[in-house]
Amino acid sequence: MIDKLKMNELLNRLNEDYNIQGIKLFCEEGINWAGENPIEDLASKIKRGDWGLWFAQRINVDHRALTLAKGHCANTIRDLVQDERSLKAIDIAIAYGEGRATKEELDFAAKEAFDATEIGTPDAYAAYAAVSDSATSETTTVAAYTSSIAPDMRRNLIETAEICKVHLGNLVIDKVNELMKNE
């Protein structure tokens, strides 16, 4: 089990590693909350999907598992998605995560989904973020955009957190324990 201090240290170090022009992707509220829990609790009691996705990407969990979680998070707003390219991107993200689509198909879906973002709607950005693997900001964007346009934002944050628990929880625990052993 990881003690509080080490968990706080890990989160702060991750923030420092990513810090660009003073912007940190893991907020103080998240760091304080996570620091009060061992990693096993953090993974099972995560409060927000954007926190779960960001953290999983920052510690480099399996790409397919992360993409599967992002696809399912984006899928929570499927009924609000307006562009067929965005719907296809969500489906491909899930298929890739389940091993039913190739990296090439995922990359093509990312290009198509990026083109769909020119319509400027949050659903298009959420779908693009689900298939994109280019940056941490796109990963957190999935949950952030889905939550921002969902009829009940708080419910959607909880729903995307549940998705992260199911698809990333054990992977996050294993990866953090591995990182802490190497300290």
C-alpha positions as a printed Julia matrix, in Angstrom:
183×3 Matrix{Float64}:
   0.0    0.0     0.0
   1.22   3.5    -0.82
   1.19   6.02    1.98
  -0.37   9.48    1.72
   2.86  11.38    1.3
   4.06   9.22   -1.57
   0.74   9.48   -3.39
   0.82  13.29   -3.06
   4.43  13.32   -4.23
   3.6   11.21   -7.27
   0.68  13.45   -8.29
   2.69  16.64   -7.81
   5.57  15.2    -9.83
   3.2   14.26  -12.64
   1.86  17.82  -12.63
   5.38  19.27  -12.71
   6.35  17.0   -15.6
   3.4   18.27  -17.62
   3.43  21.89  -16.45
   3.31  24.07  -19.56
   3.13  27.84  -19.1
   1.91  27.4   -15.55
  -1.06  25.2   -16.49
  -1.43  22.03  -14.47
  -3.86  19.36  -15.49
  -4.44  17.79  -12.09
  -6.14  20.37   -9.92
  -5.35  20.98   -6.26
  -8.7   19.48   -5.26
  -7.78  16.27   -7.04
  -4.28  16.15   -5.57
  -5.58  16.75   -2.06
  -8.3   14.14   -2.42
  -5.99  11.53   -3.94
  -3.27  12.17   -1.39
  -5.62  11.14    1.39
  -6.16   7.69   -0.1
  -4.03   4.68   -0.91
  -3.96   3.9    -4.64
  -6.44   1.04   -4.18
  -8.98   3.54   -2.81
  -8.1    6.14   -5.42
  -8.87   3.7    -8.22
 -12.09   2.42   -6.65
 -13.44   5.75   -5.34
 -12.52   8.13   -8.16
 -15.04  10.97   -8.25
 -14.66  12.24  -11.82
 -13.99  10.62  -15.16
 -11.68  13.4   -16.31
  -9.44  12.75  -13.29
  -9.38   9.03  -14.0
  -8.55   9.42  -17.69
  -5.89  12.04  -17.07
  -4.18  10.02  -14.38
  -4.27   6.8   -16.4
  -2.69   8.51  -19.38
  -0.04  10.28  -17.3
   1.19   6.99  -15.86
   1.05   5.31  -19.28
  -1.51   2.57  -18.79
  -2.18   0.27  -21.72
  -3.2    2.28  -24.79
  -6.05  -0.04  -25.78
  -7.54   0.03  -22.29
  -7.3    3.81  -22.15
  -8.89   4.15  -25.59
 -11.68   1.78  -24.56
 -12.41   3.9   -21.48
 -12.33   7.11  -23.56
 -14.69   5.56  -26.11
 -17.16   4.53  -23.42
 -16.96   8.0   -21.82
 -17.73   9.65  -25.16
 -20.51   7.14  -25.71
 -22.36   8.54  -22.67
 -23.49  11.43  -24.87
 -24.15   9.37  -28.0
 -27.72  10.64  -28.26
 -26.36  14.22  -28.48
 -23.74  13.51  -31.18
 -24.65  15.29  -34.41
 -22.05  14.16  -36.94
 -21.76  10.64  -38.38
 -17.94  10.89  -38.33
 -18.08  11.51  -34.59
 -20.35   8.51  -34.03
 -17.98   6.35  -36.07
 -15.03   7.61  -34.02
 -16.72   6.57  -30.78
 -17.48   3.12  -32.21
 -13.91   2.69  -33.47
 -12.45   3.77  -30.12
 -14.48   1.06  -28.39
 -13.7   -1.52  -31.08
  -9.97  -0.71  -30.86
 -10.05  -0.99  -27.09
 -11.7   -4.4   -27.39
  -9.16  -5.57  -30.0
 -11.66  -5.5   -32.89
 -10.08  -2.58  -34.78
  -6.52  -1.84  -35.82
  -4.34   1.15  -34.95
  -4.67   2.22  -38.58
  -8.47   2.25  -38.28
  -8.16   4.23  -35.05
  -5.85   6.76  -36.72
  -8.22   7.14  -39.68
 -11.17   7.63  -37.31
  -9.11  10.27  -35.47
  -8.52  12.16  -38.72
 -12.21  11.99  -39.64
 -13.26  13.03  -36.14
 -10.8   15.93  -36.2
 -12.37  17.1   -39.46
 -15.78  16.95  -37.74
 -14.58  19.35  -35.04
 -14.82  22.18  -37.55
 -18.53  22.27  -36.78
 -17.4   23.47  -33.34
 -19.72  21.48  -31.11
 -18.64  19.83  -27.85
 -19.88  16.42  -29.03
 -17.47  16.56  -31.98
 -14.58  17.4   -29.68
 -15.51  14.58  -27.3
 -15.57  12.08  -30.17
 -12.22  13.32  -31.49
 -10.72  13.1   -28.03
 -11.89   9.49  -27.74
  -9.81   8.38  -30.73
  -6.91  10.8   -30.43
  -3.75   9.69  -28.67
  -1.77  12.83  -29.31
  -1.97  14.65  -25.99
  -3.06  14.41  -22.4
  -5.44  17.3   -22.88
  -7.44  15.27  -25.39
  -7.81  12.48  -22.88
  -9.32  14.66  -20.17
 -11.34  16.45  -22.8
 -13.47  13.35  -23.36
 -14.9   13.42  -19.87
 -14.91  17.2   -19.64
 -16.83  17.7   -22.88
 -19.22  14.85  -22.26
 -19.96  16.22  -18.82
 -20.36  19.79  -20.06
 -23.08  18.92  -22.56
 -24.79  16.1   -20.73
 -28.22  17.05  -19.43
 -26.99  16.36  -15.88
 -23.31  17.29  -15.64
 -22.76  15.87  -12.15
 -24.37  12.56  -13.09
 -22.17  12.36  -16.17
 -18.99  13.02  -14.16
 -19.98  10.12  -11.91
 -20.88   7.91  -14.88
 -17.53   8.55  -16.57
 -15.79   7.9   -13.23
 -17.53   4.51  -13.08
 -16.31   3.77  -16.61
 -12.76   4.56  -15.5
 -13.1    2.27  -12.47
 -14.24  -0.64  -14.62
 -11.78  -0.26  -17.49
  -8.75   1.3   -15.8
  -8.94   0.67  -12.04
  -6.71  -2.4   -11.71
  -4.34  -1.18  -14.42
  -3.85   2.09  -12.54
  -3.21   0.26   -9.26
  -0.64  -2.04  -10.86
   1.1    0.8   -12.69
   1.33   3.06   -9.63
   2.69   0.22   -7.51
   5.28  -0.43  -10.23
   6.23   3.26  -10.36
   6.56   3.45   -6.6
   8.81   0.35   -6.52
  11.14   2.08   -8.96
  11.43   5.2    -6.74
